[in-house]
Amino acid sequence: MTDDIFKLKPTKSAVIEDDEKFVIYAQNEIMQKLRMLQKSNCIATAYFDTGKQSLLTAVIDVLPDKNIVLLDYGSDETANKALISDDSVTIKSQLAGVTAKFTVNKIQKARYQNQTVFACKIPSNMLWVQRRDTYRVTLPMNINAFCIVHHNDDKARQYRIHDISVGGLALEDIEKNQEFALGSIFKKCEITLPEFGTGTVTLETRSHLPPASQEKNAEGRRVGCFFIDLRSDVDGMIQRFIHSVDSQRKKLE
């Protein structure tokens, strides 16, 4: 890589118009998300010239010690030069129904492992929207829905379900179990929805959120998980459960 890459200035705020609650600011989480895009070989679109132009790219590597992310170099040299000359470039990609979006202030041309690449500073924040179009319900405390997760230490632990949709769920992780690292996959988890039954699911950790309680000294956190290859019968059970919870809520209102 050229030495100029290490002189790049930090990026400014990446998201202005999008919903704040989906924005990630923790640098370790942002790097993990970028790694997920890299490992999944996700195609990304780079928008520049105030959105008038675009080109296809992908995350090639993340260099945390240099605070740099590397992107695939475009096939159109004219477009590449226009992108490099722009002061603000927005990158957008998709991963299993999740929308990833971030903005960088300046992208440079560089050499990395004998190939030409784009290089820029790791963004200061990132939009990460998991199936925004999927209806999700937060469960009241009187509904004891829970999920049994089989961790890598072969111990099964039970977690209360804070909210759920057909796309995924959030678990209340009081002890902040370290095995819930972003991108971790847990097979043969068992979700129990009162009056509707039990189903087996595969979960992938996608986010770490503040605890459900708004109290100042609230402990733990919520772990956002994505359903992988959800079976149709379990999907139907979840939909019926969501409809029931939502109907009860509307009656109370």
N, C-alpha and C positions, 0 to 999 in steps of 0.2 A: 504494500500500500504506500501511497505517497505521503510524505511528512505533513503536507498541508491538511490532511484529514484530521490530524490530531489537534489542529488549531480551530476547529469548528466551534462556534458559539453554541451554548445550550439553547434548546428550542423553547419557544414561547408557548402559551396555553394552546392546546390542540383543539379544544372543542368550545364553541361559543353558542351555536344555535341548538345543539342537541340537549336532551334531558340530562341534567346534572347527576341524577341518581345512578346512571349507568357509566359514569366516568371513573376510571381507575387512576389514582395518583401515586400509589406506592411503587417505587422503582423496581423492587424485587418482583412484584406481581406483573408489572409491564414487561420485564425481561422474560418472565415465564410465559406470558401470552405470546410474545414474539417467537419464543422457542417452539411453542405449540404450532404456530403457523408454519415455521420452518420444517419441523418434523413431519407435518402433514402435507408438505409440498403444496400449500394453498396458493393459487394464483391471486395476485393482487392487482388493483388498478391504481395508477398514480395520476392524479388530476392536477393540472397546472394551468397557467395563463388564465387565472380566475375561473377555472373549470371548463374553459373552452377547448382545451386539449387534454388528451390522456394517452397513456401507454400501459401495456401489461408488464408486470414485474413479479417478484416473489422475494420473500425473506431468505437469504442465503446463509447468514450466520449472525450471531450476536456476540459482541466482544465487550463484556461487562467491565474489564479492567481498563479499557479505553473509552467506555461509554459510547460505543458506536454500534450501529446496526448496518449490515450490508444487504443490499438489494440487487436482484438480477438486472443486468444491463439490457436496455431495450434493443430491438432489432433495427429500428429506424434511427439512423444517426442524426437526422434533422430534428426529430422529436427529442432525442437524447440531449442535444445541445440546448434546445428550448427549455427543457426541464431543468437543466443545470443552471441556466441563466436566471431562473425564477427564484424569488425570495421565499415563496411559500408553496409547498407541495403537500397535498392531502393523499394519504394512502388508505385504500379501502379493500377489505377482503372478507371472505366468508369461511367459516369452519363449522360444519355440522349444524347448520341453522343459526349459528351465532354470527353477528355482524361485528367486525373489528374495524376501527377507524382511528387514524391519528394524523397529525399535521407536523411537518418539520419545516424549519425556516430556510435551510439551505442544504442542497445535495451536491456532492462533488463526485467527479470521476476518479477512480483509483484502481490499483492493481492488487489482487489478493489471490494467493495460491495459483499464480500463473493465468489468471483470468481478469478481464475488465469487469468492474462492478460499480454500482452506485454506493456511496457511503454517506452517512449522516449521523448526527447525534441521536441517541435513544430519546424518544419523545418524553416530555415531562408529564404527559397524561395520555390516556387512551380511552376511547369509547368502546365498550364491550357489551353488546346487547344480546342476551340469550332469548331467542324466540319471542320478541316483543309482541307478536300477534297472538300468542298463546295466553288464554285467560288463566290467571293464577288466583287462588284464594288463600287468604291467611286464616289459619284455624284458631278459633277461640279456645281458651284454656280448658273448657269443659269437654272438649273433644280430644280424647287421648289416642291420637294416631301416632304410630311410631315406626321406626325402621331399624332392623337388626343388620349391622354391618360386620362382615367377616374381614378383619384386618390381617395384615401380613404376619403378625405374630400368632396367627391361628386362634385368636381370642375374638369371640363374637360380643359386640357391645350394642346396647340399645340406645337409640337417640329419638327424642321427640321430634315430630315433623312440625315445623313452624308454618310452612306454606307449601302448596303443591300445584302443579299443572300437568298436562300430558307431556310436557317437555322436560320436566325435572322437578326437583323439590329443594327445600332448604332445611337442614338439620340443625338442631340446637346442640352445639358442641361446647358444653360447660367447661371441660378440661382442656380444650384447645389441643386435641390429639394431633401430634406431629405427623401422623400417617396421612392426614388429609392435605397433603401437599398438592398444589395445583397440577392438574393433569393426571393425578393418580386414579386408577381404575379398580373398582371393587365388584367382584362377581358374586352371584347368588345371594344378593341382599334381599331381605324379606320385609316388605312394607305391609303393615296391618292397618286397615281403615275400618273403624268401628261400624258394625252392621252391614259392611259390604264385603269383607273378606280379607284374605292375605294373598299377595302376589310376589313372585320372584323377579328381581330386576338387576340390571348391571348399571352401576353408577360411575360417573367420571366427575371428579372435583373440578369446578370451574371458577369458584369465587369464594373469598372470605369476607364476611360482612360483620358489622357491629352486632352486639347481642340484641335480642328482640326487645328486652326491657329498656325503657328510656331513663331508668334511674341512673344517677351519676356513678355509683359504684357497682353497676351490674357486671356480672362475671361472664366469661366465655365469649362465644361468637356464634354466628350462623354460617354454615358451610353450604354454599350453593352447589348442587349436583345436577348433572345432565343424564337423562336416561339414554342408554345405548341399546339400539335394537329392541325397543319395547314391544313385548308380545301383544297381539291384538286383544286377547282376553283381559290382560292387565290394563291396557289402554281403556277398554270399555268400563272396567271397574272404577278406574280413576275418574273418568268422565261422569259416571253416575254419582260418585261420591261428591265431586265438585258441585254438581247440580243440586244435590241435597243440601250441602252446606250453604250454598248461595240462596236457596229458597228459604231456609231457616233465617238467614240474615235479613232477607227482605221482609219476612213476616214480622220480625222484631222491630224493624224500622217503621 
